[in-house]
Amino acid sequence: MNKEGNKKVATLCVLKNEKRFLLLKRYNEPNKDKYVPVGGKLKHYESPKDGVIRETLEETGIIIKEPKFSGILTESSPTNYNWISYIFYNEIEYINPPISDEGKLEWIEYDKIKKIPTPLTDHHIYQFILQKKKFIINAEYDEELNLIEMFEEISNSKIK
């Protein structure tokens, strides 16, 4: 495993209404053309909570006041795809998806998430959020960014 480079630090907000999620089909890398929660890199002066509030507003126009902390996702690879992401969720009213410069926002029912292109980690994140369980997920990738292994630290278990 390449030990060079720094991990990027991000914050993500899973916007949900009952069992559906407002997800962003990204226009750009990383995760171009995949459905992801809104969010982005933290600024040097920001806390994860302040960052998720700012990123949600920038990407959706939606003001969230009290996002709930859900967990941490750490992604490691020998390439420069290395992230620590603080994951929050916020229950919101069902609204028409706003316009976003980052991609197309769409409501996706939880049971349809496995049928759309998403990062391999995300289905598990949504599952933990629906179960109201905190998580620390470590995902390890190879040089081509194929997922090698996912491990959840709190339950001390491998994720399949």
C-alpha positions, 0 to 999 in steps of 0.5 A: 500500500502506498503510504504517500499523500494525505487523506482528504477530509470531507463531510456528507449529509444524507437528506432523508424523508422516511425511507427515501433519500435525496441523492445527487447524481454527480456531474464530476469526479469523484464518483461521476454519474453515481448517486451520492449524498451531498457534501464536500471537503471541509475548509481548514477552519470548519468543524464537520457540522459547520461544513455539512451545513455549508455544503448542503446549502451550497449544493441544494439551497436547503438550510439544515440547522441540526444535522445528526452525526451518524458515523465516519467513513475512511477510504484508503487506496494506493492511489490518491483516492484517500478520504475521511468523511464525517457522515450526518443525516437530516430528516427533511420534508418531501420537496421537489428536488432543487437544481444543483450545479454539482449534479441532478438531485433525485429522491430514491427509495431505499429499496431501489438503491441497490439498482442504481450506480452508487459507491459500494460503501453507501448502501451500508451507510443508508442502512445504518442511518435507517437503523439509527446505528452509529458506524465507523466504516473502513473501506480499502481499495486496490490500484484500480479502486476496486473494493477489497474489504470493508470493516465496521469498527464499532461492531468489529465486523467485516461488511459483505 
